[in-house]
Amino acid sequence: MMLTHEELKQQAMANVDVQQEYAALSLEFDLLRMMLRARQQAGLSQAEVAERMGTKREAVARLESSLASGKHSPSIATLQKYARAVGQRIEVRFVE
């Protein structure tokens, strides 16, 4: 029997190690969701964002996928370029 995505997620989240890793990556996942939503709202493809950033589509694809994998943390400067490319700005705050 093949599991649905939700069933597989529930099964994985029963593991404490998976829960801890998921929590550690939550900020990256949130940032990725915001970036993808901003790009979609702007009606832009990765290639169009790349052109506006002065880079290649592959670099934008790598940026978006690196956040999903948690393997790379982009610089604030890169995030600012991305935000400008999609007609937005970023805010960074420390919250108690």
N, C-alpha and C positions, 0 to 999 in steps of 0.2 A: 504494500500500500504506500502510495506516495503522499507525503505530508504537504499541507499548504504552507505558504510562507508564515502565516500567523502561528500555525501549530509548531513549525520548526523553531520559530522565535521563542515561543513559550517553553519549549523543551530546552533550548539553549539557556534561557534566562533562569532556569531552575539550578544551574551550576553557579556557585558563588564566584568562581574565577571569572566567568563570563559577565556576571553582574558588575564586578569591579572594573573590568576592562571597558564595558559599555558606559559606565558612569564616567570613567576617565576620558572617554572620547566624546562625551555629550556636547561639549562646547564646539568641537570641530563639526559635529553633525548639524548643530544649530546654525553655525556659520555657513555651512554648505547649503542648507535649505534656504537661508536668506539670500545667498548669492544666486542660486538657481531661480528663486522666485523673482528677484530683481531683474535678472536677464530675461525671463519669460515676460514679465510685465513691460519691459522695454521693447519686446518683440524682436530680440536680437539673437542671432546664431552665435556659436562660439567664434566663427570666422569674423563676424562683424565686430564682436567685442575685441578680438585680437587686433583687428585693423585700427580700432580706436585707441587701443593701448600701445600700438606701435610694436606689436610682436606677432608671432605666428599662432594659428589656430591650435596647433599641437601644444603650445605653451599654456593656453587657456584650458584645454582639455586636461593637461597634466595638473594644473592648479586645482581644478574642480575635483579630479579623481584623487589627488593627494590628500585632500581634506576628508574624503570618504574613507580612505584607508588609514588615516591617522599617521602616515609615514612622513609627512612634511608639514611644517608650519610656515606659511608664507609670511613675508615681512609686511609691516604696516604700509610701507611704500607700495608694495604690489597690491595690497587690498585697496588702497586709495585709488590706484590707477584703474582697477577693476570697477570700483564704485563710480568713478567719474565716467567710465566708458558706458555704464548702464544708466547714467543720469541720476546717480544718487551720491551720497557721501556716507562715510562711516563715523561712528561714535564709539569711543572706547572709554569705559567707566569702571571704576572699582565700586562695588556695592557691598554694604555690610549685610 
